[in-house]
């Protein structure tokens, strides 16, 4: 990897997501050599991926160059590559760009889409964890309408304009709301020779309510918002298969659709090499203690979505969201410095600041620790929080101007097929490797 030799402790960070970058910033100009490795040279603000997928924002406005984040950090190196294995005996990582020894290793690889072992669904559906995947969804949605114009077969046309979102969490709800707004205000202008009213948006949830990690009140209000927008909310329906044309379920319901977007869950993106006892089998997250140390190791840590800190009052680990990742990354930066200086580390305590989801224009739900609100004010709070959380002044300005323009004009001008997407019957890689 061509990293200079050093007498300082070498800290290797795998992953430039929320946790990885939060940690990197805490290690700025410390007495250590820091190496950050990621398969992309940019950080992705994942909460706004759905807006890229629906033409509300361009990809560049939610991405930020990692090298720009660290360019003023002394003794700090970034390498573009994919780590394939960890040699814990020799304190070494192996990647497609070479190998590197470490004194301290931090795994911040995040999460990837969980298809629960169903290879047919994985092969035929779309996921939305990366910018390329969002651009693929945007292209496919628009290509479907272009294809619908060319066919005289009503069944095929209905299939092309039926969009099924599997999973009623924040991603599925926000994407459903955005597609509904496109249907109600934009697509009828773009495709006057199509009956856009026949376009269907089906949100399929295996549980008895959507947004099941939020309060029951938020769940009910979000469902009401979606129904008013024209989304069909299908609860207590578990998808069992999708052959590229028909969704089968555990009920009598069948969905004839050319597009399935899978947002039904995630699991940890674990790098091979760790002891099997260090990984939670069901969620594929790495077991860590209260200091984010990987079970069985003193000098290997895991933070963010990939880390599972099991406690008495938290038997499944912290939620796989941005806030736990940011808080863990910041504290670990301080703790590694303390450990190098032979000081006692501080245990991690999650500060739950609440959760929120937007369903569309003037519609959002917000759960704070002590109270709940929804509607227009919640929507403005959601926008402010997400705008403030973006990295870089330019990105903040571009996103703000886009939102103002979209609100005034009720439009989404990112409806561009820049990179045409063709569904393949078989692939040699998983969706999350794109």
Steps between C-alpha positions, in 0.01 A plus 500: 500500500807718507441639850818651654662311785462669836598468865159633600207267570312423177121519513320346202133591440296291258207705372431869440136512609355695791694306766828485306510872425392598852790292633743644244416856602569417865843364404597817314865596565544251785826313565408210276505401136146454373404311183139512376394247236170505311369351174378849400695826510197684638272499802131441426225669696272197487183655651448694176566217254125471435498857366771411249296194399191716436667793324481750785877535540806427291747245634780752550299696755494215752858381447820655632864412412671317785835649403357848545391412854850388599718727287608711799562199725868430574633146453164391360463281188207389287504199271230401252446127532292214632624314809445127448646339813642570845803304623450540874804287592741725314308828550460545126221578253483366146338702223473501123772769499744320729549434869579713802591440862325684782538573868131587536228396256153653479230329295243756386368321193134581565217280376364346183159390381362191670306268268464238774663236283255532208727497193212537253389827660861620522552427131182667372435793734669837549664622819589854606811518717739684268493789252544269196202296618290816538592609149404154374158533665450846351588371154280192529198698619526739206581222251186318611284795400681534167438129439136531608448750217619246245285202596141427402470225759298629797637229731860590419423871540351440845804296598737775385315765699453298818778573749527271801706600801566217743561624854312762698793660680612862447661426161194327358260761638701797374551343157129417472407858587744641243369272223143597590585868468653433157180325397273776628687807374767418244458182294161599361670803341792297365284220362168654388435202271508258795226458757720576802203451731544125443854511639519300823731538797480202732676509837525146636567452871528163674399644838176650622619860464749710304782690672491239774810645669313825562199568722160354413368852451773582244436170326127567468549858382760398243265234363220756478728741311599226253143391435397861430785519247364190326742235631355155566629383837499120528561388859553150638618391157835325472664472159614143429626530144541720192591355161533838327130515412282376787538553875378205704408544867392301804142606422277476195636834377710501182660809350564521125790746479815570304659689790564385855707720731613306807521707818400222740813494713877512529775301664860576583763514225752280678855454369616138511775395738337547838418206722148373439420555866558873447206533259127490578373240256151639437597862432863446395615774734825488696472454876668785688530598865414836651823646359422372147777242525429188294437197717832321562727784386667793674607694191211438258189717521170522312268801479176594330254266333742206494548514879263324739535619859276266699396625843240399756261775391604468135496128403521553122753784485452864414286596198680495165466873442726803462482629858643190676771483233600864546502476878701177502753637251560817699542320832725232353734768366545626855527149643773386260710800602436414865598138439824603330576720801412210736200685639163352587251504213148638533207261445254585224153618600259569215321832513175439314409833340187362337399389153312645206369425154358711221212384286496786254426866461394649837473149646736348756498330839748566780550304820709669767577339838221689677249602236375446146382724218413473134392699196650820363712589804641146513582529130698820556681340795586199282640727227705709745655195668594335171629823349714571806639143494632519143876536461623811321353848454451450127294184551288677761442793265422282197256280690329802660456674163369179344247458777385862470467470123319164522263639761411815303472328162378163634751340268798262493732587215741214556287271282795401285602161365874568516601137532240264348437197718427156363388229737702181474368156566816391675790688653834400641486767768255612758306827479697647787831455316400760240 
